[in-house]
Amino acid sequence: MKVDTANILDTLDALETRDPQERERDLMARLPQLIERARSAPGWARILEGVDGAAINSRAALASLPITRKADLKALQKASMPFGGLAVTPVGGLSRVYVSPGPIFDPEGRGEDWWRFARPMYAAGVRAGGLLQNCFSYHFTPAAFMVEGGAARIGCAVIPAGAGQTEMQVQAIADLRPDTYVGTPSFLRIIIEKAREMGADISSMQRALMGAEALPESLRTWFRENGVPHVFQTYASADIGSMAYETATGGVLNPGMVLDEDVVLEIVRPGSGEPVTPGDIGEIVVTLFNTDYPLIRFATGDMSALLVDAEPSRCGRTNSRIRGWLGRADQTTKVRAMFVHPSQVNNIVRRHPGILKARMVVTGRMANDVMTLHCEVATAPDAQQAAAIVESIREVTKLRGEVRFESPGTLADDGKVIEDLRDYS
């Protein structure tokens, strides 16, 4: 691939502009060492039993290995606390241990920019000497600390705002004049609307790096029309860290999302683990070169597709690109940046014997999600029993939810426990 160097923007390092064949050779050459490193952890030793690590030096060889699913982490971890035997570094050698809803436990090692978040931040325009408002939660989950690590590598300052306290968020922006917002799309919209209500000037915030929720084009346009012209998405998770991110040239977004330099990404047919034809939609499977928490063919449950037959990205980055997040391969979904799992719905049902069958239905538009537990019951519960179910929803999922009662046989017999009916237009 030949890149027009006249159009190359500033990049974080030379890895991003390597010849694609050089990158592929490097990744494949690193696979055998990754396999051997992973097998020092008991969980990977079991999963990779009988595998000749030296022979795993191509994508075809990698595709012969078993899939490990994100959806299985809870059971794996319950059987072998805290990380299911998948972490190489002992707990005492880590910097942090996170607790995501489920619960699922995620480690963070002690290396610089451990989550590799500097790349998406740099591509979004974050630079040394800048100031950003970090509105990801600092409570139990790692997103805020991903930003902290990336900011430290780049050399910019961070306002550790977290989520909530909207008036204080607006006041901090108005007084401290950060140039960048990092957080969820829905919370930025709330901040902008609150600033308008307060008559506050938050015009210093010219760019935003979004994650943890879908960003429909209608909402991106809304941000541009309301004072934030440069809006970027990043694709990351609590177990993998950064996987892909958007770039721009001359203020115009480039197609797709560029892959991180330390992942091998496959798109596979959901349920089979077999790679699909390049360009087809399938489930994202990631192999991660991480010395503390190596992941081998880790199925995320997210759907995407490789961008094929496209012109080289005008930003100069030469890695493969994906189309972005295209939905879930399983029923786990995100509501207000938190994962909701089918096992959590079953947990709620077990707490209330009067529920015969239940389905969690998510409706509404972006920044206004509504989560309702539809319950088949023989006899409609009284107000106190209904309130108890609502409290169980909050306690188990850490999110507000409503309850709706249905007659037996009302819910479809299709095996769905969670149904996403949100309007993403």
N, C-alpha and C positions, 0 to 999 in steps of 0.2 A: 504494500500500500504506500503510495507516495502522497505526502502531505505538503500543502502549500505553506511553507514556513512564513510567508508574509502575513498570513492570517492567524498565526499562533499567538494565543494570549499567554500571559504569564501563568506558569503551572507550578504546583507545589515542588515537584522534583522531576528529574529526567526519566524516571520510570514511566511516567504517564505518556511520554511521547516516543517510547521504544518502537522499533519495528515489530509488528505483530508476531512474526515468526520467531524473533528473538524472545519475546515474552512467552510464547507457547513452549519453546524449548526449555526455558528456565523453569516454568511451572511444572512441566512433566518431569524434569530432572530432580525436582524437589519432592515429588510424590513418594518415592521409596523411603526417604528419610522421615517424612511425615508419618507413614504407616508404622515404621519401627518406633518412632517416638510415641505414637498413640498407644501402641501395644504395651507400653510400660504401665498403663492404667488398666485395672482389672476388667472394667466394662468393655473397653476396646479389645482387650486380649480375648475375651469371650466372643465378641461379635466378629472379630477378624481371625478366629482360630483356623489354622490350616492355610492361611493366605501367605503366599510368597511375596513379601514386600518388595523385593528387588524386581519382580515382574510387573509391578504396578507403575508403569512409566509411560502410559499413553491414555487417552480418553477412553478407548475401547476397553483397556484393562480395568480402568477405574469403574466403568459401567458394569463390570462383572461383580463388583462388591455389593454386599447387602445395603439396603436403605435403612437408616435410623431416622424415625419420625419425631418431629417436635411434639406431636400429639402423644407420643409414648413417654415423654420425659417424666411426667408425674409418676407413672408406675415404676419406671426405672429408678427414680430417685427415692421413692418410698422403699424400694427393696434394698437400696444401697445409698444411704445418706452421706453427704448432701447432694452429690452431683451424679448419682447413678453409676459411679465408677468410671466416668468419662473424663475427669480432670486429671492431669498429670501432676500438677503442683499441689502439695498438701494445703489445707485450709490456712495454716499458719504462715504460709509463704505468699498468700494473696494480699491484695490491698483492701478489697471489699467483697462482701457476699450480699447479693440482692435477693429480694423475695417478691416475685411477680405473682399475680393472681393465679390460682390453681390449687395450692401454691406450687410454683416452680422456682428453684434456686439457681441463680446465675453467678459465676465467679468473675472477678476482675483481677488480673495480675498487676505487676508493678512496673511494667515497661512504659516508655514514653508513648503517648497517644495510643494506648492499648487497644482502643476500639476503632482506630484508623479513621477518626472523624475529621481530621484536619483537611482531608481531600475534598469532601463535599462543602465544607465551610470556605475553603480557599476558592473553589470553583464558583461559589455564590458571591465572592467579592470581599470576604473577610480578610483583613490585612493587619500586619503588625502595627501597633499603635492605635487600633480602633477600639470601640467599646460596644459590646453587644448585651442585650437583655435576654437572659436565659430563662425561658418560661416553661421548660420541662420540669416535671416534678422531681424534687430532691428526696422524696419519701419512698424508700424501699426499692424503687426501680432505677435502672441505670441511665436513662436517656440524658438527664442533666449532667451526669458525670462524663458521658461521651463528649458532650459539648465542652466541658471543662478541659478534658485532655486535648482536644483539638485546638482550643484557644491557647493553651499553654505552648503547644508546638509552634503555632503561628506567631504568638507573641502579642496577643490582644487582651484587653481587660474584659471581665465578665461582671455583670450585675446579677447575683444569684437570686433572681426573683421568684422562681418556682411558679406554681399555678395558684390561682385564687387571688383574693384581695385586689379586686379590679381597680378600685380608686387609687390604691397605693402604686399599682403598676403604671397607671396613667401619670401620676405625680412624678414617679421616678423618671419616666421618659421625658416629661416636660422639663424637669430640673437638670437631669444629667446628660440629656441629649445623645443617647446611644444611636449608632447608625444602623444597627442590625437587630432584628427580632429573630429568635430561634425558639420554636415551640410548635404547638398544634395549630392548624388553620382555624378551627372553631374558636380557640381562645383569642387569637389575634383579632378576629372579627368582633368579639365581645369587647376587647380593649378599645378598638377604634370607635365603636358605638358609644362606649362610656366616655371617651375623650370628647366626642361631639356633644354629648349631654352636659359635660362639665365645662365646655368651652376652652379646653386645654389644647396647647400647641404641641403636637407630637410629630411635626413634619421632619424632624431630624432622622427619623427611622425610615430610610429609603429602601431597605432591602429586608427580605425575610427568607429564612430557611425553614421549611416545613417538614414535619414527619409525624408518624404515629397514627395518621388518619388519611383518608382519601382526600385529594384536592381536585375537585371537578373544575373544568375550565371556567364555568360560570362564576365560581368563587374567586379564582385567580383574577378574572376580569374585574370583579368587584373590588379586590384589593388595589388594583391599578387605578381604578376610578376614585378610590378613596385614599390616595396619598402614598401608596407603597408600590412603586413602579417595578421593582426588581424582586420577583417571587420565584423561589426555587424549591424543588422537592428533593428529599433524600429518602433512600430505602434502606432501613436498618432494622435490627431486631435485638432483643435483650440477650440472646445467646451468641449471636454472630457478630454484632456490631455493624459497621457500615458495609453495605454490599454494592450499592449503586447510587448514582446521583446525577442531577441535571447540570448542564453547563450552558453558557450563553456566549455569543460573539457579537460585539457591537450593540449590546442590549437586547439582542434577539435570541430566544431559546433555540438550542440545537435539538434535533430530533432524538428521542430516546433518553436513556439513562446510562451513563458510562459505568462499567464494572470496576470494583476496587481491584487494586494490584495484587492482593494477597488471597484472592478466592478463585477457585475453579467452579464455575457455575454451569449446571446442566438444566435443561428443560425436559422433563420426563412426563410420560403418560400417567396421570393420577391412578394410584393403585397398583401400578406395574413396575415402576422404576426404570422402564425402558425409555431411552432418549427419543424424543419426537423428531420429525423432520424439521430442520432449522427453519424458523419462521412460524411454525405451528404453536398454538397456545398449549401450555402444559404447566405442571407443577415445578416450582423452583427448588432445585437440590443443590446444596452448597458443600464444597470441601474447603475447609478453612485452615490456612497455615498459621496456627497459633500454638506456641510452645507450651502454654499453660493449659489450654482447653482446646485441643485439636478436635476438629469435627470432620468425619469422613462420610460423604454422601448423606448429608443431613437434610431431610425433606422439611421445608418450611411450612407447607400447607398453603402457600400463596401461589397464584397463577400469574404467568407472564409469557412473553415470547421474545426470542432473539430478533433484533432488527437486522434483516438481511438485505443484500442488494442495495444498500444505502450509500450515498456519497460519504467520504471520510468526514468526520466531524470538523467543522470550521474552527473549533477551539484548539485543534492540534492534538488532542488526546486520541490515542490510537487503539485503545482497548475495545472489546466488543461492547455492544449496547443492547439493553432490553427495552421493551415498550413501556415498562413501568408496571405498577400493580394492576392486575386485571381480575381481581376477585380471589375467593378462597377455594381451595380444593377440598376442604372439609367444612364442617359446620361451625367450627370456632370462628367467632367474628369479633371485631373491635367496636366498642361503644365508648365514645368520649375518651379515646386513646387507651382504653383498658380492654384486654382480651376477656371474652366471655366464653367459657367452655361448656360443651354438653354435660360433662361430669358435674358442673356446678348446678345446672338445671335439675339433674337427677338428685343432687344433694338436697335441694330445696323441696322437691317432691317427697323425699323420704322423711322429711321433718313434719309433713302434714299428711297423715294417713287418709284423709278424706279426698285427696286429689287422686283421681283414677288415671289421668293422663295429662301431660302438659307440653306446651311448646312456647318457647320464648320468641316473641316477634318484635323485631326492631323496625320502627317506622320513622317518618319525619324527613326533614332535609338536613343538609350539612349544618352543623352548629346548633341543631335543634333536634337531636336524637330522642326518640321516645321508646322505652323498652317496656313491653307488656307481657306478663306471663299469662297465657291463655290456659285455663285449667278446666278439664272435664270433671264434673262432680255430680254425684247422685242427688244431693240436696245442697242448695245454695247456702254457704256459710253465713253466719251473722257478721256484724261489723267488726267485732273483736277478733274473730278468726281471720277475716280478710286483712285486718291490720297486721296480724301476726305473720301472714304470708308476705306482705309488703316488707316487713322488717327482716324476714329471712332473705329476701332478694337483696336488700342492702348489705346485710351481714356477709353473705356468701360471695357476692360479686363485687362489693365495694362501690356499687352504683345505685342510684335511685331507679326504682321501677314501679310499674303499676300492675294490678291483677285484674283479670276479667274471667268470669265464670261461664262455662258452656255446658250444654246438656251432653250426656254420654253419646258417643258416636259422631259428634260435631267435627272434631279435628280429623284431618285427612290421615289415612293409614298408609303413610309413605315413609315412615321412619325418621322424619325430621324432628329434631329437638330444638334447633335454633333456625329461624327463618329471617333473612334480611330483606325487608321490603322498602328500604329507604330510597328516596328520590335523589339520584346522583346527577341529575341534569343540570 
